[in-house]
Each structure stands twice: as structure tokens, then as C-alpha cells.
Amino acid sequence: MIVFFLYGGMVWGIFPRDPAISFEYHLAGAALGVLMAFILRNFDSKLPKKHYDWEDEDDEDDIIGDQWREQER
């Protein structure tokens, strides 16, 4: 509710209170911003998948939990 209250007030910035400022430009800018965000959402190339050295290691030790202690004895 707090986030909605704080950020919800930004919507009213589309409609300026000063009569000397036209609200059409603010409204068009907001609409164009939303439209361009929707259109360009997949424009950036995908980041390469991270690959770590430890992923290549073969895990030959299949001992789980405390069983490794029993094997050493």
C-alpha cells in the first residue's frame, strides 16, 4: 500500500497543474514511453550463459553426508 501510495502520485504528473503548461506533451511522452518499453523489451542481445570451471569437473566421489568419515576408517 505504501509503494502504491508513493508511486501512484507519479501518475498525476501527467496532468500538470500550471495552466501555462500543456498536458498533451506530458501525456504523449508517457504513452510513448510505455509503448517503446513494450516494443524494445527484447531489443538487447542475450547475455552469454556463465560457465564456471567447477562445472566441468567430474564428481567421482558419490559419498553423501557423513559416509566419507566411515570410508576413511
N, C-alpha and C positions, 0 to 999 in steps of 0.2 A: 504494500500500500504506500509505503514511503517513497519507493522508487517511482511508482506511478504518479504520485503527487508531485515529486520534484521534476521528473522529465515530462510529465503531462503538460506542464505550463509552457513548455517549448512550442507546443502546437499553436498557442495563441500568438507567438511571434510572427506567424504568417500574416496575421492581420494587425498591421501597425496602428497605434492609437493616434499618431500625429496625422492630421488631415492633409498635410503637405506631402506626405509620403504615400505613394500609390501601393496598394496591397497586391495589385496584379503581378508585379515583378516578384514579390516575395512568394506568392502562391505558385507562379510559374517556376521559380527556382526550386521550390520544394518538390513540385511534381516532377520536374526534370531530374532532380537528384535521385528520387525514388526510382524513376524509370531507368536511368543509366546504371544504377546499382543492380537492378534486375537484369538488364541486358548484358552487362560486363562481369557478372558474377563468375563466369568460367573463363575469362579472358587471360588470366595469368597462367603460365605454364605450371604443371605439377612439379613439386619438389621431388628430387630423387629420394628413393627409399633408403634410409640409413642402414648400413651394413656394418656390423661390428666383427672384430676378429674372433671373439669367443663363439660366434655363431657357427664358424667353420670347424671348430674342434669337435672331434668325435668323442662322445661321452661313453667310454668303455666301462666306467665304474657305475654299475647299476645298483649299488648298495644304497638303501634308503634309510634315513633316520639314524638310529644308534647301532645298526648292524655292522658298521665299519669297525666299531670297537671290538665286537665279538670276533671278527675275522683276524684282527691283529694278534689275538691271544693264541 
